[in-house]
Amino acid sequence: MLPRSSLFRVLPLVAVVSVIVTASLWACSVPVFRYALERWLSDPYQAIVFHRGPLTPAQQTLVKNLTPDGLAGRLHANVAVRNVDLDQNPDADSLALWQQSKGATLPWLTLHYPAAAKIPGVVWSGPLAEPAIQQTLDSPLRRDLVQRLTKTDSVVWVLLEIGDKQRDDAAANLLQARLTYLTSVLKLPKLDPQDIVSGAEEQLRLSFSTVRLARTNAAEQVFANMLLGSEPDLHEIAEPLVFPIFGRGRVLYALAGKGITHENIDQAASFLIGACSCEVKEQNPGVDLLLAADWNRLFKATLAPDKDSSLLPGLTGGGTKGTTLGKSNETGNTAPENTGAVEIVSIQPTEPLTPRGPLAGSRLWIGGLAVALLVAAAALLKRR
């Protein structure tokens, strides 16, 4: 029998070997952004309608628009709704949520993060009305995000401006310059044929977009609130914030103020472009956003990009450097509005990329390391 002292020395090594072997078995050669687009279903946001007594027929119609049988279903928005009648002794959790809505006029609509995100508080709240429901479910920038993530871009980097032109411009210039550089040096991992879910290896692309969003943009207020609430205390940071968005509208994490650095941008980009080491969404960083999209159908459309353009009416595919969303000027180009402008800049490689990189053959390397550690563990046991 192995002495207890020897056993305690061996156990940590065995544990490390077990973790590495497990990781090698579950590793996937598909880039994170692509695997998320193909496989990770969006978690539903929770909409709550507070009221007292029965709702009127008109109010019931508004609530129906938040269900699969209403506007939310037609838009394929990841949202679920429930009614809370305050006259019917609601549960303690619902009552606590209502008590946060001070000065609210019933019926009152509140929007909350998905349960899987484990983020307390309210994303947005307002009177139950048709404009509020439409803005909760969809917005121009969110539609454009869907277009880009399914057709043109690996990752969309949203810069949420603070309103200080000098600091906003500095953050935007740093971000755009670094992403331009990264598209020239980053390489996509070589795909293992058994990992290809749909499409082909040559359909993978390395392409980034940067989006500048003013916090004063009324049409994007719900979307801005989603970003600001995705991590604690972001509302309190008086600095520009950058959010990498990928997959089916999942925000990785925020880069704030002085944290918008080459190193942090590189780290986020390398993770999203690199091979998916863990296929379980809940074990990866990030929070899902509320977007209106039939992702399964849209993803199939990427296999034939010239077809199914009707899936996103009113939007055109592909990004052009310097494109902005806003009012048209006399030259026919689009120009940002005075308040709440949204500027989108596409960043693409200057030459075709070979889908190979430092992560190519990672499974073989990990497997070899695991075997080496197992041999070392066996030798140690033999000596004991």
Secondary structure, 3 states (H helix, E strand, C coil): CCCHHHHHHHHHHHHHHHHHHHHHHHCCCCEHHHHHHHHCCCCCEEEEEEECCCCCHHHHHHHHCCCCCCHHHHHCECEEEEEEECCCCCCHHHHHHHHCCCCCCCCEEEEECCHHHCCCCCCEEEECCHHHHHHHHCCHHHHHHHHHHHHCCCEEEEEECCCCHHHHHHHHHHHHHHHHHHHHHCCCCCCCHHHCCCCCHHHCCCCEEEEEECCCCHHHHHHHHHHHCCCCCHHHCCCCEEEEEECCCEECCCEEHHHCCHHHHHHHHHHHHCECCCCCHHHCCCEECCCECCHHHHHHHHCCCCCCHHHCCCCCCCCCCCCEECEECCCCCEECCCCCCEEEEEECCCCCCCCCCCCCCHHHHHHHHHHHHHHHHHHHHHHC
